[in-house]
Amino acid sequence: MPATLDYAKPDLADRVRFGEEAGETAGENVAETSLFPRPVRRHEIIYLTNQLAIMVDTGVTLSSALTSILQQEQNPTLRRVLAELRSAVEAGEDFSAALARHPKYFDHTYVSLVRVSEATGSLPEMLDRIGTYLRKQLETRNKVRAAMAYPAVMLVMAICVTVFLLTWVMPKFTPIFDNRGMQLPTPTRIMMTASDVLIGYWYLWVGGTVALIAGGIASLRTEPGRQAWDWLKISLPVLGSAMRKVIISRTIRTLGVMVQSGISMLDALRLAADVSGNRHYERLWLRVLDEVTNGAEIHAALAGSPLLPSTLVQMIRSGEETGKLDKVLARVSDYYDQEVETALKAATSLIEPLMIAGMGVVVGGIGLALLLPVFSLSKPGGH
């Protein structure tokens, strides 16, 4: 019979040993009185999970472990959450139920895995598995952000340099050209017109930019807008393939962890849909859930979908036929983690020269428009 975990309230010796009588109550309420609560980062949840796994595995009661971590935590928001979790556990409430009251920090996957571990008496092992799962998710997310950072910075720089040249540099040359009364080249006239429009109607440009951003944010809150944005992300020429692999890696890893942890296949499919982060993949997994509920196999429900490669469906089929689906899913998710890194490096190596070339064309075009009249003036007989 699996060992059960002691959720009992620690005695006075435990409370003194972990410093509970040292006045942590005042610190626990910091987040409640702050006007701007400090956010809880993903890496803080991972660190908390790993600490709990180690301490509970060494025989420390769950409430004592929470107390010890609470004493060391510097984030006031997370201190408040830990204090509430400890109070719920000491009152005899299931740890999973206490976690479920904080969905902002502990999602459905986290709570479901803890609930299964409570039924099987394997909380330390499950917390360790959750920590690994969250860490790999965070690593993938950081790789995507790092790959997107350079193009984003280059785009912002290109816009800023263009605006600077048109609103500051170009007006310095306009009086010189006007005083000369010379026939300006077409590129110069185009740039001067753009400069006049940008300076004379700056409020329209600012208002239009704000309206465009606000409209984009508002559209993302509607179902059609979110579907269109999700489809654009996975259909982009360079980044679309990498984004697909990121989503596949995330959903397959979640599915594998759920199955390996003893969660029913129907619940695992539902959680895979929740973590996909893309409406089209979410619909795919929900359709698979419906078909599996009616007796179909997973590979049969996935067959023919343009969102998943046929080789992936074949590997899932092999796992179902051999009864080793959890191991197959774990291997597949590791494989796609490597594919994500490769795809992001390839996309970045292709985007970098394109962004540099684009910025060079814009800045060079403006510079050429400024220099063409100068060249005309320097020629013999120039006016």
N, C-alpha and C positions, 0 to 999 in steps of 0.2 A: 504494500500500500504506500503510495507516495507520501512523502513527508508534508505536513501542513505547516503553514507559516503562522508565526505568532504576531497577531495584530494587537496584542494587549497593550494597555497604557503602561509606559515605563514607570518603575518605582522611583523613590526619591534619589536613590544612589545613581540610577541612570540619568535622572534629570540634572543632578549636580555634575556628573561626569561630563555631560555634553554641554554644560553651561546654560541650561534652560532657565536657571534662576538668576542669570546675569543681566536680566532686564531686556530680553529681546522683544518684549511686547511693544515697546515704544518704536523700535525699528520696523516692526511688522506693519505698523499703521502709516508709515511714511508715504506709501503709494496712494493711500486713500485720501490724504490731505493735499497731495501735490496737484497743482493745476495741470501740469503736463507730465503724466506718468511716463517713466522710462520704458521703452519697448523691450520685450523679451526676444532676444535673437535666437535663431535656430540652433546655433552652436551651443548656446546656454542650455537648451533642452537636451541636446545630445550629451553634454557634460553631466547634467543632472541624472540622466538615465544611466550612464556608465557608473557614476558614483553609487547610485542605488543598487545596481547589479552587484558591484563588488561588496558593498557592506552587507546586503541581505545574504549573499552567498557565504560570507564568513560567520554568519550566525547572529548578526545584529538584528533586532526586531525592526519592523518597518517604521514604526513610529519613532524609535530612537534614531534610525538612519535619517529620517526626514528632519528631526531636530538638529542633528549634527550638521547636515547640509545647510539648514536654515541659518545656523550660527556663522557659517563661513560665507554665505551669499551676500554680495554687495549690491545687487540690483534690487531696489525696493519693491518693484512690481512682482518680481519672482519671489521675494521674501513673503509677500502677502499670499501668493498662490500656495507656497509651501506651508505656510501656517494654516491655511484652510484645509489643505490635504491632510496635515497631521491631526487637526481637530476632528476631521471626519473619520480617520482611521482609529483614533483613540475612542471615538464614540461607537465603534463597532461596525462602521459602514465599510462595504467592500471598496478596495482601492480603485477598481475600475469605475465604480459609480462616482467616487469623488473626482476622478480624472474627467469624467464625462461632463462635469459642470464647468469645465474650462476648455471648451472646444477650440478656442483661439490658439491654445498652446499644445493641446493633446487632441489630435484628430481622431476620426472614426477608426482608422487602422490601429493607432496606438491603443485606444481603449479596448478594441476587440481582442487584440493580442494579450493584453493584461487580463481580460476577463477569462480567456481560455486558460491562461497560466494559473489563475486562481482555482479553476475547476480541477486542474491536474497537479497542483502543488509544485509548479516549476517556474515560479516567479523570477528567481535569479537568472536562469538560463534564458527566459523570455526577454527580460530586460536587456541582457547582453545582445540578444538577437535584434531587438528593437534599436538599440544604439548603433549597431552595425548597419542596419537598414537605413536609418536616418542619416548616418554619416555618408553613405554612398549617394543618397539623394542630394545631400548638400554639396558633395564634390562635383556631381554632374551639373547642378545649378550654377556653381561658381565657374566651372569651365565655360558654360554658355555665356555668362555675364562677361568673363574675361575676353572671350572671342568677339563679343559685340561692342566692347568698350572702345577699341581702336576705331572702327568705322564710325561710331557715334561721335567721338572726339573730332575726327577728321571732317565730318559733315558740319558740325558746329563751327569749327575753325573756318571752313570754306564760306559759310554764310556770313560770319563776322567780318572776314577779310573783304568780301564782296561789298557788304554794307559800308564798311569803312572807306573803301576806295571810291564808292559812288557818292557818299555823303560828305566826305572830308577832302579827299585828294582831287577829285574831278572838279568841284567848284573853284579850286585855286587856279585851274587852267582856263576855265570858261571865260573870265574877263580878258585874258591874254588873246584868246582866239577871236573874241568879239572885236577887240580894238584893232586887230590886224585886218578885219573885214575879209578874210580869206575864205575860199570855198573848202569846207571841211570834208574829209573823207566820210563815206557812209558809216563805217564802224564808229567813228567818233561822234557823229550826229546821233546815232542810236544810243550810245552811252550817255551823252549829254541829256537826251530826253528822259532816259531812265533815271538819271540823277535828279533832274527837275521834278519828276513825278514822285520819287522817293522822298525828296525833301519837302516839296509843296503839299503833299497829301500824306504825311507821315502818320497822322491820326487814323486815316483809313487803313493803312498797312497794319498798324498796331491793333486796331479794332478787329480787322479781318483775321489776324493771327490768333487773337484771343478767342474770337468766335469759332475759328476752325478747331482750335484745341478743345474748347468747351463742347462743340458739337461732336467731336470724336469721342470724348469721354462719355457724353450722354448716349451716343449710339452703342457704345460697348455695354451699356446697362440694359439694352434691349436684346431680345433673343435673336432677331435677324442681324443686328449689328455684330453681336458676339460670334455668330456662325460665320459671317463674312470675314471677320478678322481672323478667326481660327483657321478658316480655309486658306486665307492669304499666307499665313505663317508656314503652312506645310506645302504651299505651292510655289513659293519663291524660287527663282532659277538656281541661286547659289546656296541659300540657307535652308530651303525647304527640305532637302534630304536630311540635313543634320537635325532639324527640328523633329522630323518623323522618328528618327532613331532615338532622340531624347525621350519622346513620349512612349515609344515601344519599350525602351529600357525600363522606364518608370513603372509602366503597367505590368510588364512581365515579372519584374522583381517583386512587386507587391503581390501578384498572384502566387508566385512561388513561395514567398514567406508565409502567406496565409495558409496555403495547402500544407506546407511543411510543419506548420504550427498546430494543425489539427482543426482548423476552421473549415466549415462545410464549403463545398464548391460553390454553392449558390451565393453565400455570403462573400466568398472570396471574389467572385465575378462582380458583385455589386461594389465592393471596395475598389477593385481595379478600375471600374468606370468612374468612381469618385475622384481618384487620384490622377486620372489621365490629363486633366487640365485643358482639354480640347473637346469642343462639343461633338465633333465628328467621330472621334475615337470613343467618346462617352456613349454615343448612340450605338456604335458598333458593339461594345461590351454589354450594353443593356439588351441588344437584340440577341446576342449570344446567351445571355442569362435567360431570356424567354424561351429560346429553343432548347437549352439544356434542361430547363424546368419541365418541358414537354417530352423529355426523354432522349434528345439528340446528344451527340458527343461534341466536345469543344471544337475539335479540328473540323468536323463537318459543318458546324455553325460558322467557322471562320473562313472556310474555303470560298474562294472567289472574291474576297474583299480586296479592293484596290489599296486599302490602307495598310495591309500587312503583306510582306513578301511570302511567296509560296514556300520558300525553304523553311521559314518559321512555322508555318502551318504543318509542314511535313514533320518537323522535330516534335511538335506538340502531339501529333498523331502517334509518333513512335513512343513518346512517353506514356500516352494513354494505353497503348497496346501492351507495353511491358510492365505497367503498373509502377513506373518510376517517374511520374509526371513532375513531382516536386524537384527531383534532382535535375531533370531536363530543363525545367524552368529556371533553376538557379544557374545552370551552365549557360543558358541562352541569355540571361540578363547580364552575366559577366562578359559574354561575347559582345553584346550591344553596348556595354559601357566602354569597351575598347573601340568599338566602331564610332561611338559618339566623339571620342577624343580625336580619332583620325579624321572624321568628317569635319569637325570644327577647325582643325588645323588646315585642312584643304580649303575650306571656305575662307578662312582668314588670309591664307596665302594668295588667294585669288582676289579677294576684296581689296587688300592693301594697295596693289598697283593700280587697280581701277579707281580707287578713291584719290590716290596721288595724281593720276593722269587727269581725272576730272577737275581737281583743284587747280592743277597746272593750266588746263584749258581756260578756266574761268579767270584766274588771275592774269594769265598771259594775254587773254583777249582784251581785258581792261587796260593792261599796260600797253598793248599794241595800239589801242584806240587813242591813248594819250600821246604816244610817240609819233604816230603817222603825221599829224600836223607839224610837229617839231622837225621832222625830216623834210617836210615840204618847205619850211622856212629856211632851212639850212642850204637848200639848193640855190644855185645862181638864178636870180630872177624871181626867187620866192617872195611872196607878199605876206 
